[in-house]
Amino acid sequence: MILNFNDDEKKLLKMAEITFDPSKDYSDDEILELADVLFDMEMEYEERPTTDKKAMKLANDFSDLVDRLQNMLPEE
């Protein structure tokens, strides 16, 4: 599957040190792998104090991106 990300999503991928190729046809397993890495990033920011508003926003943004990737996959 060819994946398209907006600029904000691309920044999240970069923060997670994920190299994204917009012309690549990603397999379901590769999409799951991306989602797993992004989920780890979500958890990293989620564990910070709730007073850290930037961390909470990043955790939320990573969560949204993980959800988006998972929704692209066929249901088993």
C-alpha positions, 0 to 999 in steps of 0.5 A: 500500500502506498502511504501518504502523510501530511507534513505534521505526520512526516515530522512525527515519523522523523522524530521516531527515526523512521525513514519514509519512502512515499513511492514504496508499496508497504506491506501489511507487516511493514505498516504494523511495524511502523505502527509499533514504533510509533506506539512506543513513541506514544508511550514514551511521551504518555509517561511524562508528567501531565503538566508537560503539555507538549509531551501530552500533545505529542502522545496524542499526535502519535496515538492518532497516527497509530490509529490511522495506520491500523485503520488502513489494515484489513480486519482479520 
